[in-house]
């Protein structure tokens, strides 16, 4: 078998129907944020493909925003006046790992003129593990140190993961 046939073609996979999907919408303070997170099962883990628009923009290349991105254990993107996504609860962390080793800790999203495209492969969870959970975009960069959630700031957008 040659090298090209040993590895999955993730771009081809992205043209297929995902195994799970989350429609992401911004909070009342971020009404322009909208996008989709697609989850694909692979032999190596789950491919998470994220496309979001309407995110806050920086003032130039040295000020481009970076957003924390997590799967949370709650099932609903609802909340209250002080936290519109309070019901997402904490990061998805079935093995009680320290941050940033939660199953729901994902790579940060790098803003580009209000738009984000990101793809990552993780074996920290399966599709069935995360269906019924939520994805959350935070206003700040995750510092990957502060416990329990990385000092990621305000939750600005959320989506419910559906199979």
Secondary structure, DSSP 4 states (H G I P E B T S, - for coil): --HHHHS--HHHHTTSPPSEEEEEEE-GGGTT-EEEEEEEEETTEEEEEEEEES----SSGGG--EE-EEEES-S-----SS-TTGGG-SB--TT-PPTT-STTB-PPEE-BTTBEEEEEEE-S--HHHHTT-EEEEESS---S-STTTTT---EEEEEEEE-
